[in-house]
Structures are given as structure tokens and as C-alpha cells.
């Protein structure tokens, strides 16, 4: 009679003890669905929420240079490789993980960039937990 209750309690302890973080994935030129999917597949202790709910972390797309410099770079070299995917701690404003990549126009390019970013997030999060 008490065995199912005890077993349930024992299984719930690791779930309660796990340090879960809330994450908001910003809108990123169509990349957001790939980023959220990749972070979920990385099996990190993240709960995905809307920004209005005050997330712990925010995944966002940023550029390395000002917009005008990027236009000149693209005009001169014919490419734009200065995008960053970042996972930022909202409380401190510091980046936990950053991935610099070329923002391709195909879904497979975007999915690969998101997977590479999720892998860097996973490594950074594991080293932080140690």
C-alpha cells in the first residue's frame, strides 16, 4: 500500500532537485523555431516561455557589426557571416554561450546553425554545473 507512494516520491526527487531555467527564444528572422527545437533536443533543463513571463535566459540573434558596416561587408564580399546566436542570462546580461555562423537562407542551413548553437549551450551549461 505504501510502496507506490514511496516509489513515486523517490522518482520525483530528481525532478525537483534539477535546476530548471526558463528560456525565451526571441524572434530571429525565422530561425526561432529551429533554435527552440534544437535546444529541446539537447535535453537541457529548460522550460520555454513567453518573454512577458520574465525568463531566466534569453536566446537571441545578434550581429557583430552595426547594420551599415554589414551592408558594406555584404556589398564588398558578397556575403554576410557576422551573425551570433547567444544565450543570455537575463539577470546579469552576460552571454552563457555564443555561436558565430553564416545565416543561410535555406531551412537546412538554419537548422544546422541552431543545432551547433544548442551543442555549445549544452557544453557551456554542463561546465557551469560542475
C-alpha positions in Angstrom: 0.0 0.0 0.0 2.8 2.5 0.9 5.2 1.1 -1.8 3.6 3.0 -4.7 3.6 6.3 -2.7 7.2 5.7 -1.7 8.2 4.8 -5.3 6.5 7.9 -6.7 8.3 10.1 -4.1 11.7 8.6 -4.9 11.2 9.2 -8.7 10.0 12.8 -8.2 13.1 13.8 -6.1 15.5 14.1 -9.1 12.9 16.2 -11.0 12.5 18.6 -8.1 16.3 18.8 -7.4 17.1 19.6 -11.0 17.9 23.3 -11.5 15.4 24.2 -14.3 15.7 27.5 -16.1 13.0 29.4 -18.0 14.0 30.4 -21.6 12.5 32.8 -24.0 13.5 32.3 -27.7 13.4 35.7 -29.4 12.1 36.2 -32.9 15.1 35.8 -35.2 14.3 36.2 -38.9 12.6 32.7 -39.0 15.4 31.0 -37.0 13.5 30.8 -33.7 11.6 27.5 -34.4 14.9 25.8 -35.3 16.6 27.2 -32.2 13.8 26.1 -29.8 13.7 22.6 -31.4 17.5 22.2 -31.2 17.6 23.3 -27.5 14.7 20.9 -26.7 16.5 18.0 -28.5 19.7 18.8 -26.4 17.7 17.7 -23.4 18.7 20.7 -21.2 16.7 21.5 -18.1 14.9 24.4 -19.8 11.2 25.4 -19.8 10.3 27.5 -22.8 8.1 30.5 -22.0 6.9 33.8 -23.5 9.0 36.9 -22.7 6.4 38.6 -20.7 6.8 35.9 -18.0 10.3 37.2 -17.1 12.6 34.4 -18.3 15.9 33.4 -16.7 17.6 33.1 -20.0 17.0 34.5 -23.5 18.1 33.1 -26.8 18.7 35.8 -29.4 20.3 36.6 -32.7 22.7 39.5 -32.8 25.1 41.0 -35.3 28.8 41.5 -34.8 28.9 44.9 -36.5 26.5 47.8 -36.9 24.0 47.5 -39.7 25.8 50.0 -42.0 29.1 48.1 -41.7 27.3 44.8 -42.5 25.8 46.4 -45.7 29.3 47.4 -46.8 30.7 44.0 -45.9 28.0 42.3 -47.9 28.5 44.6 -50.9 32.3 44.2 -50.9 32.5 40.4 -50.2 29.0 39.2 -51.3 28.3 37.5 -48.0 27.2 38.2 -44.5 28.8 36.0 -41.9 28.6 38.2 -38.8 25.6 36.7 -37.0 25.7 35.4 -33.5 23.2 33.2 -31.7 23.5 33.9 -28.0 22.0 32.5 -24.8 22.0 35.4 -22.4 21.4 35.3 -18.6 18.7 38.0 -18.3 19.7 38.9 -14.7 23.3 39.6 -15.4 23.2 40.4 -19.1 26.1 38.1 -19.8 26.2 35.6 -22.6 26.3 32.0 -21.4 27.0 30.6 -24.9 27.6 32.2 -28.3 27.8 30.7 -31.8 29.0 32.7 -34.7 27.7 31.5 -38.1 26.6 32.4 -41.6 22.8 32.9 -41.6 21.9 30.9 -44.7 18.6 31.2 -46.5 17.6 27.5 -46.5 15.9 25.6 -43.7 18.7 23.1 -43.6 21.3 25.9 -43.1 19.2 27.4 -40.3 18.7 24.0 -38.6 22.4 23.3 -38.7 23.2 26.7 -37.2 20.6 26.0 -34.5 22.0 22.5 -33.7 25.6 23.8 -33.5 24.3 26.6 -31.1 22.5 24.0 -29.0 25.6 21.9 -28.7 27.6 24.9 -27.5 24.8 25.7 -25.0 24.9 22.2 -23.7 28.7 22.3 -23.3 28.6 25.6 -21.5 25.7 24.6 -19.3 27.5 21.3 -18.3 30.7 23.1 -17.5 28.8 25.7 -15.4 27.1 23.0 -13.4 30.4 21.4 -12.4 
